[in-house]
Amino acid sequence: MTFFKASAALVLALSLSACGDINDKTRDKNVFDGGNGDLSNMTAGIWVDPQGCEHWIIDDGVEGYLDLRRTPDGKPVCNSELAPNTASGPFKRGSSFVDLL
């Protein structure tokens, strides 16, 4: 019975530890480049993956953000006329951090 109780306690502890991350993922909390603001205020570009689907991309020099571009009904935008594996737009604008790459 001791093994069962120890196993149950371990499962309970692991399941509760998965509930700990409550950070706001819509904010850029990076203090190195001074861009400590809302992601919607940053300039996004478009990256086209190898399958032709478009993704929003933001690069502030220290961190990068990527999200699938969707139509208003939630379907992915995959009929791009842009070349696959390319990024377009001023997605690196707005950072005081020098991006060497």
Residue, then its C-alpha position, 0 to 999 in steps of 0.5 A: m500500500t505504501f508504494f501505491k500512496a507514494s505513486a499517487a503522491l508523485v502523480l499529484a505533485l507532477s500534475l500540479s507542477a504543470c499548472g504553474d506558468i501564468n505569464d502573459k505571453t502577449r508582452d515582450k518582457n525583454v529588458f536588453d533591447g528596451g522593447n518591454g511592450d505589447l507585441s501588437n505594437m511591434t512591426a510584423g513581417i511574413w515568413v512563408d514555410p516550405q509548404g507555402c503557408e504564411h506566418w507572422i514573424i517579429d524579431d526584436g534582435v534578442e527574441g523572435y516571435l512566430d505565429l501562423r497567419r490565419t483567415p478570419d474563420g481560423k483557417p491557415v493562409c497557405n495560398s501565398e504567391l511569395a517564394p517558400n522559405t523567405a521572409s518579407g517586411p520590416f520585421k526587425r524594425g523597432s529594436s535598439f539592439v544590433d542584430l548581427l545576423 
